[in-house]
Every structure is written in C-alpha cells, then in structure tokens.
Amino acid sequence: MKKLFLTVLLGLIANFGLAQNITFGLKGGAVFNTDKGQVWRDATSNIYKKDGKAAAGFQAGALLRVSLTGLYIQPELLYSQFKNEYEYQNVKTDVTKKRLDIPVNVGKRFLGIGHIQAGPVFSYYFDDKISLKDVSKAKQDDFNVGFQVGTGVEISRLLLDLRYEFGFGKTTSKFIKDGTQFTTQNRPQMLNLSLAYLF
C-alpha cells in the first residue's frame, strides 16, 4: 500500500513536469522539532516514563511549482532528519529519525514578493537509530500523515519559507537491550525554515 501510494505521488510529480508554467527548484533548511517526545522503560518491577527534549535537524531536496490562475501547487521531495534527547539514570540517549517527506502545498502570492501556502505532508520513516550500544532489536512506525501551513517571501529566484507542521498521528519506536524494552513516542510538530532556488 505504501509503495503504491508513493508511486502515485511520484507519478503526479512527474506529470506536473510535463505541464506548462512549471518551475523546478532545489531547497534546504533547518528543522526545529518542537515535540519533546516520551520514553518509557518496561521492566519486571516498574514502568518508567519521562518526557524528552527536542533537538533541531535539517532537510534538503527538490520542488516543482505549478503556476495556475491566481494560485500555485508545489509538490516537494525532501530528506529530513531530526532527533529527540532522553535521559535515564544520568545516561543521555538520542533517538535520530530519518524520513522521506512529500509535502503538496497550495499557495497564493501577494504584494509581489510574499506568499502563503498550506497542504498535506506524507512522511515515510525509513530509519530510527538510538545512541545506546548493543541494541538487539529495533522497530518503528514507518508512515505518517501531517499538515503544513506557512508563509514566505520571494526575491527573484530565491524563496524563503517558514512552515509549521503537525502530524495527525504519533510515531513509535521500540528498542530492546539486554532483554529490556525502551519505547519512544512522538507526534510530529515542527517549524521548518528553508531557502530554495528556482531554475
């Protein structure tokens, strides 16, 4: 199902490239993860649960802008990476998430240099890593859908965007070390600040 969904989205992006009023661009920027996340440790005698700390990350990729009458549609293909920090018994642990994002925003320009935009974002999580050593097993949720809303400015071929993203569901990662399971859970909530160049 996920492969079919990604194939359809990539096909739509490719078809956009055959239409008129199409602009291609490259973009990159910072991802400010605002969801602290939670971690809990299951043991025979107790259940430990604690909030983590959010940490910044980055994203990079490509975009297409399809200009319509008064509006534009902007599908993107982005690699994003960010992490959360946790501490248990004075031991600090990081969980790094790597994902492929496909936002499809509808936008409108105003005053010649500004724009507003909003739309869904489809995220595929392909790698969750924990900084603990000797983790014997790892499993994570690999698909989530969210929504983005943002604004930005356009100066010649440069686009500066600020977006807020929130996920409709939570993503969970499970790690097992020496028979003990560590589970982390996040709901994607982040600010994305990016710079793009249109060709």
C-alpha positions as CSV (number, residue, x, y, z in Angstrom):
1,M,0.0,0.0,0.0
2,K,2.8,2.4,0.9
3,K,4.7,1.6,-2.3
4,L,1.6,2.2,-4.4
5,F,0.9,5.4,-2.6
6,L,4.5,6.7,-3.2
7,T,4.4,5.6,-6.8
8,V,1.2,7.5,-7.4
9,L,2.6,10.7,-5.8
10,L,5.8,10.5,-7.7
11,G,3.8,9.9,-10.9
12,L,1.8,13.0,-10.2
13,I,5.0,15.0,-9.7
14,A,6.4,13.6,-13.0
15,N,3.2,14.6,-14.8
16,F,3.4,18.1,-13.4
17,G,6.8,18.3,-15.1
18,L,5.1,17.9,-18.5
19,A,2.7,20.7,-17.9
20,Q,3.1,24.4,-18.7
21,N,4.1,27.1,-16.2
22,I,6.4,24.6,-14.3
23,T,9.4,25.7,-12.3
24,F,11.9,23.3,-10.8
25,G,13.9,24.2,-7.7
26,L,16.3,22.9,-5.0
27,K,15.8,23.6,-1.3
28,G,17.4,23.0,2.0
29,G,17.0,24.3,5.5
30,A,16.6,23.7,9.3
31,V,14.0,21.7,11.1
32,F,13.1,22.8,14.6
33,N,11.5,19.8,16.3
34,T,9.1,21.2,19.0
35,D,7.7,17.9,20.2
36,K,9.7,16.7,23.2
37,G,8.5,13.1,22.9
38,Q,8.3,10.5,25.6
39,V,10.3,7.4,26.5
40,W,9.3,4.6,28.8
41,R,11.2,1.6,30.1
42,D,9.4,-1.7,30.8
43,A,10.9,-3.8,33.5
44,T,9.7,-6.6,35.7
45,S,9.1,-4.4,38.7
46,N,8.4,-1.0,37.4
47,I,7.4,1.2,34.4
48,Y,9.4,4.3,34.0
49,K,8.1,7.1,31.8
50,K,9.7,10.5,31.1
51,D,9.5,13.4,28.7
52,G,12.5,14.0,26.4
53,K,14.0,17.1,24.8
54,A,13.5,18.3,21.3
55,A,16.5,19.0,19.1
56,A,17.0,20.7,15.7
57,G,17.7,18.9,12.4
58,F,17.8,19.6,8.7
59,Q,16.1,18.8,5.4
60,A,17.1,19.0,1.8
61,G,15.5,18.1,-1.6
62,A,13.7,19.3,-4.7
63,L,10.5,21.0,-5.6
64,L,8.2,21.7,-8.5
65,R,6.0,24.8,-8.7
66,V,2.9,24.6,-11.0
67,S,1.5,28.0,-11.6
68,L,-2.2,28.2,-12.0
69,T,-4.6,31.2,-12.3
70,G,-4.1,33.1,-9.1
71,L,-2.6,30.0,-7.3
72,Y,0.2,27.5,-7.4
73,I,0.7,23.9,-6.5
74,Q,4.1,23.0,-5.0
75,P,4.9,19.3,-4.5
76,E,8.3,18.5,-3.0
77,L,10.5,15.6,-2.3
78,L,12.6,16.1,0.9
79,Y,15.0,14.2,3.1
80,S,14.5,15.2,6.7
81,Q,16.5,14.3,9.8
82,F,15.9,15.3,13.4
83,K,16.2,13.8,16.9
84,N,15.0,13.8,20.5
85,E,17.2,13.5,23.6
86,Y,16.3,11.4,26.6
87,E,17.9,10.8,30.0
88,Y,17.6,7.7,32.2
89,Q,19.6,7.2,35.4
90,N,22.0,10.0,34.3
91,V,22.6,8.3,30.9
92,K,21.7,10.5,28.0
93,T,20.3,8.9,24.9
94,D,19.5,10.3,21.5
95,V,16.9,8.9,19.0
96,T,17.5,10.1,15.5
97,K,14.7,9.9,12.9
98,K,15.3,9.9,9.2
99,R,12.4,10.2,6.8
100,L,11.3,11.0,3.3
101,D,8.8,13.8,3.1
102,I,6.4,14.6,0.3
103,P,4.5,17.9,1.0
104,V,2.0,19.1,-1.5
105,N,1.1,22.7,-0.8
106,V,-1.3,25.0,-2.4
107,G,-0.2,28.6,-2.3
108,K,-1.0,32.2,-3.3
109,R,1.3,35.1,-3.9
110,F,0.6,38.6,-2.7
111,L,2.2,42.1,-2.9
112,G,4.6,40.8,-5.5
113,I,7.1,39.2,-3.0
114,G,5.0,37.4,-0.4
115,H,3.1,34.1,-0.4
116,I,1.0,31.9,1.9
117,Q,0.6,28.1,1.5
118,A,-0.9,25.1,3.1
119,G,-1.3,21.4,2.4
120,P,-0.7,17.8,3.5
121,V,2.7,16.2,4.0
122,F,3.2,12.4,3.6
123,S,6.2,11.1,5.6
124,Y,7.9,7.7,5.3
125,Y,10.2,6.9,8.3
126,F,13.0,4.6,7.0
127,D,15.5,4.7,9.8
128,D,15.3,5.3,13.6
129,K,18.6,5.0,15.5
130,I,19.2,5.1,19.2
131,S,22.6,6.0,20.6
132,L,22.6,3.1,23.1
133,K,25.1,0.4,22.2
134,D,24.3,-3.3,21.7
135,V,20.7,-2.8,20.9
136,S,19.5,-6.2,19.8
137,K,16.2,-5.3,18.1
138,A,14.6,-2.1,16.8
139,K,11.2,-1.4,15.3
140,Q,9.5,1.8,14.4
141,D,6.3,3.1,12.8
142,D,7.2,3.9,9.2
143,F,4.4,6.1,7.8
144,N,2.6,9.2,9.0
145,V,0.4,12.0,7.5
146,G,0.5,15.6,8.6
147,F,-0.4,19.1,7.6
148,Q,1.7,22.2,6.9
149,V,0.8,25.9,6.9
150,G,3.3,28.6,6.2
151,T,4.3,31.9,4.7
152,G,7.4,33.3,2.9
153,V,9.0,35.8,0.6
154,E,10.2,35.6,-2.9
155,I,13.1,37.6,-4.2
156,S,13.8,36.9,-7.9
157,R,14.5,33.2,-7.9
158,L,15.0,32.8,-4.2
159,L,12.3,31.5,-1.9
160,L,12.4,31.8,1.9
161,D,9.8,29.7,3.6
162,L,8.7,29.3,7.2
163,R,6.2,26.5,7.8
164,Y,4.6,24.9,10.8
165,E,3.9,21.2,10.6
166,F,1.8,18.9,12.8
167,G,1.2,15.2,12.5
168,F,-2.2,13.6,12.7
169,G,-0.9,10.6,14.5
170,K,2.0,9.6,16.7
171,T,5.1,7.6,15.7
172,T,6.5,4.9,18.0
173,S,10.0,3.3,18.1
174,K,10.9,0.2,20.1
175,F,14.4,-0.8,21.1
176,I,15.4,-3.9,23.1
177,K,18.7,-4.0,25.1
178,D,19.6,-6.9,27.4
179,G,16.0,-8.0,27.5
180,T,14.7,-4.6,28.4
181,Q,12.4,-2.7,26.0
182,F,12.7,1.0,25.5
183,T,9.8,2.7,23.7
184,T,9.7,6.3,22.4
185,Q,6.7,8.1,21.1
186,N,6.4,11.4,19.2
187,R,3.8,13.4,17.4
188,P,5.5,15.4,14.6
189,Q,5.3,19.1,15.5
190,M,8.0,21.3,13.9
191,L,9.0,24.6,12.4
192,N,10.7,24.3,9.0
193,L,12.8,27.2,7.8
194,S,14.1,26.7,4.3
195,L,15.7,28.5,1.4
196,A,15.0,27.4,-2.2
197,Y,16.4,28.4,-5.6
198,L,14.2,28.2,-8.7
199,F,15.8,27.4,-12.1
